Structure formats: C-alpha cells, structure tokens
Amino acid sequence: MEDLLFYLLAFLGVLLMFISVINILIIETKNKKSEQKKSKSKYLKLLIGGLIVFIVSRILQGQIL
C-alpha cells in the first residue's frame, strides 16, 4: 500500500511537469504571434514544484540515495 502511494506521488509530479511544459510551449507560440508578452513564471514554478515532488517520492521510496 505504501508503494502505491509513492508511485501515485511520482505520477503526480510527472503530470505537473508535463502540464507546465505544455503550457510554456503554448505561451511561447502565442508570444511569437502577438506584441503583448505573457509571463511564464507561474508555469516555471509549477515545473520546479513537480520536479521536487517527483524527486521526494523517489527518495522516500528508496530508489534514489
């Protein structure tokens, strides 16, 4: 049961990273087309947060370190 929790936590981290990368790419294409630039800082924070969640879940599971 505990392994399932860590796998779900790792999946959540990967999902957060995937969503933030897709949103960053969408913002990049919109910024090329328009004069008004949108900020990507919110999605970069989400990307870093997803990476931290993924790494912590792997450390707690014992696969890293």
Secondary structure per residue as TSV (DSSP state, phi and psi in degrees):
chain	resnum	aa	ss	phi	psi
A	1	M	-	360.0	-38.0
A	2	E	H	-67.8	-36.2
A	3	D	H	-64.3	-37.9
A	4	L	H	-61.7	-39.7
A	5	L	H	-62.9	-42.8
A	6	F	H	-68.7	-36.0
A	7	Y	H	-66.1	-39.7
A	8	L	H	-66.1	-37.2
A	9	L	H	-65.8	-41.6
A	10	A	H	-65.0	-40.4
A	11	F	H	-63.3	-40.3
A	12	L	H	-61.7	-41.7
A	13	G	H	-62.3	-44.0
A	14	V	H	-66.0	-38.8
A	15	L	H	-64.0	-42.3
A	16	L	H	-61.9	-42.6
A	17	M	H	-65.1	-41.5
A	18	F	H	-63.2	-46.1
A	19	I	H	-63.3	-41.5
A	20	S	H	-69.1	-36.7
A	21	V	H	-65.9	-42.0
A	22	I	H	-61.7	-43.8
A	23	N	H	-66.3	-36.8
A	24	I	H	-64.1	-42.1
A	25	L	H	-64.7	-38.9
A	26	I	H	-63.8	-42.8
A	27	I	H	-65.1	-38.9
A	28	E	H	-61.6	-42.9
A	29	T	H	-68.6	-35.6
A	30	K	H	-70.3	-34.7
A	31	N	H	-68.3	-30.6
A	32	K	H	-69.7	-31.1
A	33	K	H	-85.8	-29.5
A	34	S	-	-113.8	162.2
A	35	E	S	-80.4	-30.5
A	36	Q	S	-84.2	119.8
A	37	K	-	-89.6	137.0
A	38	K	-	-98.9	149.5
A	39	S	-	-84.2	143.4
A	40	K	-	-107.6	6.4
A	41	S	H	-63.8	-34.7
A	42	K	H	-63.4	-41.0
A	43	Y	H	-77.5	-28.7
A	44	L	H	-67.2	-38.6
A	45	K	H	-64.5	-38.8
A	46	L	H	-65.1	-38.6
A	47	L	H	-63.8	-45.8
A	48	I	H	-65.9	-39.9
A	49	G	H	-62.0	-42.1
A	50	G	H	-63.9	-38.6
A	51	L	H	-65.4	-41.5
A	52	I	H	-64.5	-43.2
A	53	V	H	-62.2	-41.9
A	54	F	H	-64.3	-46.0
A	55	I	H	-66.4	-42.5
A	56	V	H	-63.5	-39.9
A	57	S	H	-65.1	-37.4
A	58	R	H	-70.7	-36.1
A	59	I	H	-66.7	-44.7
A	60	L	H	-65.5	-30.4
A	61	Q	H	-78.2	-20.0
A	62	G	T	94.8	11.3
A	63	Q	S	-85.0	-21.7
A	64	I	-	-120.5	134.9
A	65	L	-	68.2	360.0
